[in-house]
């Protein structure tokens, strides 16, 4: 199974906006959520879409398959998803040879901003920009699948990082 290695962080301040790309609007939902895997449908800017199977486990590495599908079909599949459809704006930010993805969530997850970096190895070093806050890679509640069933807006204030 292809492996994705990523780390996830809360965003500490708006300094990331200075170097951010034009955002893409992402809508994604989950057709299945099990202890072992999730099946995700994602639409980007209504022009590109994918279906993916992602190993559902805590940590930096997980298996993932992803395939392009027609956007019209993906929009139909979003109507079959369990939980809420996640909406977010994704910005790309180059930093010292890596590309950070910053997701600014909308709707019931509005106010939550997360940064992710994909790496080639779990122990790969990378520059951590000043706007990157606390790491939440090992906190399942920050995973998109979890946010689809328990949105950030419903968390008690003390749990919001």
KACOR-V729848 format. One line per field, one symbol per residue. psi: psi as a letter, one per 20 degrees, with the letter a starting at -180 (. if undefined). burial: # if it has 9 or more other ideal C-beta (glycine too) atoms within 8 Angstrom, else .. A space follows every 10 residues. Layout:
psi = ???
burial = ???
This chain:
psi = pqppoqqpqq phrjhhhhjq rpqppppqro hporhhrqoq ppppkjiqqq pqpppnqqah pqqppppprp hghghghhii qqaqpppqpp qpopoljroq ppooqrcijp hppqpqppri qhjpqqpoqh ipbppkhjoh hiqhghhhhn qhiiqqhhij .
burial = ...####### ##..##...# ..#.###### #.#...#### ####....## ######.... .####...#. #.###.##.. ########## ###.#..### #####.#.## ..#######. .....#..#. ##...##... ##..#####. ##..#..... .
